[in-house]
Amino acid sequence: MLALTKEFAKNLKTEADLNDSSKTLKKLTVETALNAELTEYLGFDKNSTRVGKNVRNGYTTKCLLIQNNVICHATKKRKIFPTDDSVRKVVYLAIMAASKKWTMPIQNWKAAMNRFSIMFEERVTKYF
């Protein structure tokens, strides 16, 4: 451990280097401790091949469940989005395309519009 510390200290030139290294060391220590605690609590290691409900492997469909799974289908085609705006654009376009197919009237829409006209009078009056 002492040899590792001496080797690590050779690269420290400034106070900023020391602060960055200290933050990194603290982060790694906390992550290791939390993972060990989680392993102890759940009874299996992260990414283990244990059969059953191993929820630490991180598999999820990450789909929003709305009518006809519109957003799920739109985001399944593309697994990686470079920016948050690209995700917003895909979701927006998917909802716009799906809304053309939605033909059933919205329940209690009249009551909702009345409430909106009270709360947001200047915004909603142009739609009446």
C-alpha positions as CSV (number, residue, x, y, z in Angstrom):
1,M,0.0,0.0,0.0
2,L,2.9,2.3,0.8
3,A,4.5,1.7,-2.6
4,L,1.2,2.4,-4.3
5,T,0.8,5.7,-2.4
6,K,4.4,6.8,-3.3
7,E,3.8,6.0,-7.0
8,F,0.5,7.9,-6.9
9,A,2.1,10.9,-5.2
10,K,4.7,11.3,-7.9
11,N,2.1,12.6,-10.3
12,L,0.8,15.4,-8.0
13,K,2.3,18.7,-8.9
14,T,-0.2,21.3,-7.7
15,E,-2.9,21.8,-5.1
16,A,-5.5,21.3,-7.9
17,D,-4.0,17.9,-8.7
18,L,-4.2,16.9,-5.1
19,N,-7.9,18.1,-4.9
20,D,-8.8,16.2,-8.0
21,S,-7.1,13.1,-6.9
22,S,-8.7,13.3,-3.5
23,K,-12.2,13.7,-5.0
24,T,-11.5,10.7,-7.3
25,L,-10.3,8.6,-4.4
26,K,-13.3,9.5,-2.2
27,K,-15.7,8.7,-5.1
28,L,-14.1,5.3,-5.7
29,T,-14.1,4.5,-2.0
30,V,-17.8,5.4,-1.5
31,E,-18.8,3.5,-4.7
32,T,-16.9,0.4,-3.5
33,A,-18.5,0.6,-0.1
34,L,-22.0,1.1,-1.4
35,N,-21.6,-1.8,-3.9
36,A,-20.3,-4.1,-1.1
37,E,-23.3,-3.0,1.1
38,L,-25.7,-3.7,-1.8
39,T,-24.1,-7.1,-2.5
40,E,-24.5,-8.0,1.2
41,Y,-28.1,-6.9,1.3
42,L,-29.3,-8.5,-1.9
43,G,-27.2,-11.7,-1.5
44,F,-25.5,-11.7,-4.9
45,D,-22.8,-9.8,-6.8
46,K,-23.4,-7.2,-9.5
47,N,-23.6,-8.8,-13.0
48,S,-23.7,-12.3,-11.5
49,T,-25.3,-15.1,-13.5
50,R,-27.6,-16.0,-10.7
51,V,-30.9,-17.3,-11.9
52,G,-33.9,-15.4,-10.7
53,K,-34.7,-11.8,-10.0
54,N,-31.2,-10.3,-10.3
55,V,-32.2,-6.6,-10.6
56,R,-28.7,-5.4,-10.5
57,N,-27.9,-6.3,-14.0
58,G,-29.6,-3.2,-15.3
59,Y,-31.9,-4.6,-17.9
60,T,-35.0,-2.5,-18.5
61,T,-37.0,-1.6,-21.6
62,K,-37.1,2.1,-20.5
63,C,-40.4,2.6,-22.3
64,L,-43.2,4.9,-21.3
65,L,-46.4,3.1,-21.2
66,I,-48.9,5.2,-23.0
67,Q,-51.6,4.3,-25.6
68,N,-50.2,1.9,-28.2
69,N,-46.7,2.2,-26.8
70,V,-46.0,5.0,-29.2
71,I,-42.9,6.3,-27.4
72,C,-41.5,2.8,-26.8
73,H,-41.7,2.0,-30.5
74,A,-40.1,5.3,-31.5
75,T,-37.1,4.9,-29.1
76,K,-36.5,1.2,-29.6
77,K,-35.3,1.8,-33.2
78,R,-32.5,4.0,-31.9
79,K,-30.7,2.9,-28.7
80,I,-28.3,5.9,-28.3
81,F,-29.3,9.6,-28.5
82,P,-26.4,12.1,-28.8
83,T,-28.3,14.9,-26.9
84,D,-31.4,15.4,-24.8
85,D,-32.9,17.5,-27.6
86,S,-32.7,14.6,-30.0
87,V,-34.8,12.4,-27.6
88,R,-37.3,15.2,-27.2
89,K,-37.6,15.5,-30.9
90,V,-38.1,11.8,-31.5
91,V,-40.8,11.6,-28.7
92,Y,-42.5,14.8,-30.0
93,L,-42.6,13.5,-33.6
94,A,-43.9,10.1,-32.4
95,I,-46.7,11.7,-30.4
96,M,-47.6,14.0,-33.3
97,A,-47.8,11.0,-35.7
98,A,-49.8,8.9,-33.3
99,S,-52.2,11.8,-32.4
100,K,-53.5,11.7,-36.0
101,K,-54.7,8.1,-35.4
102,W,-56.4,8.8,-32.1
103,T,-60.0,9.4,-33.0
104,M,-61.9,8.8,-29.7
105,P,-63.0,12.0,-27.9
106,I,-61.2,12.9,-24.8
107,Q,-63.3,12.3,-21.6
108,N,-64.4,15.4,-19.7
109,W,-62.7,17.7,-22.2
110,K,-65.4,20.3,-21.9
111,A,-64.8,20.5,-18.1
112,A,-61.0,20.6,-18.6
113,M,-61.3,23.4,-21.1
114,N,-63.5,25.4,-18.8
115,R,-60.9,25.0,-16.0
116,F,-58.1,25.9,-18.4
117,S,-60.0,29.0,-19.5
118,I,-60.2,30.1,-15.8
119,M,-56.6,29.4,-14.9
120,F,-55.0,30.5,-18.2
121,E,-57.5,33.0,-19.6
122,E,-55.0,34.9,-21.8
123,R,-53.7,31.7,-23.4
124,V,-56.9,29.8,-23.9
125,T,-59.4,32.4,-25.1
126,K,-58.1,32.4,-28.7
127,Y,-59.2,28.7,-29.0
128,F,-62.9,29.3,-28.2
